[in-house]
Amino acid sequence: MLYSRGDNTMDESTTNVSLKSRMDQKIARVKGKIVAGATVAGGLALTACPVSAAETGGINWTGLSDMMSGVTEIFPAMGNMVTGIVPILLTLAIVGFILYFFDAILDAIKGAMSFFKR
């Protein structure tokens, strides 16, 4: 089927573009519904499974609790490392800013001097 554009001429390419864009919109809507459905189903599965397993006593939490205690022992060392490196990073940032600032001033002077050479 041919549609007319605004200037009373028939063009088949505009039909293909609009059909393609309509199909893309429909596919996007279907994909959105699939993702939303999968999210809801996954959320229901995650909430339902631990409850039923906890009632039967089938979950062994000792491995998870050992892992969590190991991770929490690492956090103070990481905090000390971060607080130790922050002053160094700040010093490097300030020095870099000052060097870049003076470099920009020297480049401006150099550009002004090259202007007088012309």
C-alpha positions as CSV (number, residue, x, y, z in Angstrom):
1,M,0.0,0.0,0.0
2,L,1.3,3.4,-0.9
3,Y,0.9,6.5,1.2
4,S,1.2,10.0,0.2
5,R,3.7,12.4,1.7
6,G,2.7,16.0,2.2
7,D,3.3,17.0,-1.5
8,N,0.8,14.5,-3.0
9,T,3.5,12.2,-4.3
10,M,3.4,8.5,-3.5
11,D,6.5,7.0,-1.9
12,E,7.0,3.4,-0.9
13,S,10.1,4.1,1.2
14,T,8.1,6.1,3.8
15,T,5.7,3.2,4.2
16,N,8.7,0.9,4.9
17,V,10.2,3.2,7.4
18,S,6.9,3.7,9.3
19,L,6.2,0.0,9.2
20,K,9.7,-0.8,10.5
21,S,9.4,1.8,13.3
22,R,6.0,0.4,14.3
23,M,7.4,-3.1,14.4
24,D,10.4,-1.9,16.5
25,Q,8.0,-0.2,18.9
26,K,5.9,-3.4,19.2
27,I,9.1,-5.5,19.8
28,A,10.3,-3.0,22.4
29,R,6.9,-3.2,24.2
30,V,7.0,-7.0,24.2
31,K,10.6,-7.1,25.4
32,G,9.6,-4.8,28.3
33,K,6.8,-7.1,29.3
34,I,9.0,-10.1,29.1
35,V,11.7,-8.4,31.3
36,A,9.0,-7.2,33.8
37,G,7.5,-10.7,34.0
38,A,10.9,-12.3,34.5
39,T,11.7,-9.8,37.2
40,V,8.4,-10.5,39.0
41,A,8.9,-14.3,38.7
42,G,12.5,-14.1,39.9
43,G,11.5,-12.0,42.8
44,L,8.8,-14.4,43.8
45,A,11.2,-17.3,43.5
46,L,13.8,-15.6,45.7
47,T,11.3,-14.8,48.3
48,A,9.5,-18.1,48.3
49,C,12.6,-20.4,48.2
50,P,14.3,-19.3,51.4
51,V,11.1,-19.4,53.4
52,S,10.4,-23.0,52.4
53,A,14.0,-24.0,53.0
54,A,14.1,-22.3,56.4
55,E,11.0,-24.2,57.5
56,T,12.6,-27.5,56.7
57,G,16.0,-26.5,58.1
58,G,17.8,-27.4,54.9
59,I,20.1,-24.3,54.7
60,N,23.6,-24.6,56.3
61,W,24.6,-21.0,57.1
62,T,28.0,-21.8,58.6
63,G,30.0,-21.3,55.4
64,L,28.3,-18.0,54.7
65,S,28.9,-16.7,58.3
66,D,32.6,-17.7,58.1
67,M,32.9,-15.8,54.8
68,M,31.2,-12.8,56.2
69,S,33.4,-12.7,59.3
70,G,36.5,-13.0,57.1
71,V,35.3,-10.0,55.0
72,T,34.6,-7.9,58.0
73,E,38.1,-8.5,59.3
74,I,39.5,-7.1,56.0
75,F,37.5,-3.8,56.1
76,P,39.5,-2.0,58.8
77,A,42.7,-2.7,56.9
78,M,41.1,-1.3,53.8
79,G,39.9,1.8,55.7
80,N,43.4,2.4,57.0
81,M,44.8,2.1,53.5
82,V,42.3,4.6,52.0
83,T,42.9,7.1,54.8
84,G,46.6,6.7,54.3
85,I,46.5,7.4,50.6
86,V,44.1,10.3,50.5
87,P,46.7,12.9,51.6
88,I,49.1,11.7,49.0
89,L,46.4,11.9,46.3
90,L,45.4,15.4,47.4
91,T,49.0,16.5,47.3
92,L,49.5,15.1,43.8
93,A,46.3,16.8,42.6
94,I,47.3,20.2,44.0
95,V,50.8,19.9,42.5
96,G,49.4,18.8,39.2
97,F,47.0,21.8,39.1
98,I,49.8,24.2,39.9
99,L,52.0,22.8,37.2
100,Y,49.2,22.8,34.7
101,F,48.4,26.4,35.6
102,F,51.9,27.6,35.1
103,D,52.2,25.6,31.9
104,A,49.1,27.4,30.6
105,I,50.6,30.8,31.5
106,L,53.9,29.9,29.7
107,D,51.9,28.7,26.7
108,A,50.0,32.0,26.6
109,I,53.2,34.0,26.8
110,K,54.7,31.9,24.1
111,G,51.7,32.4,21.9
112,A,51.8,36.2,22.5
113,M,55.5,36.2,21.6
114,S,54.8,34.3,18.4
115,F,52.2,36.9,17.5
116,F,54.9,39.6,17.5
117,K,57.2,37.5,15.3
118,R,54.7,37.8,12.4
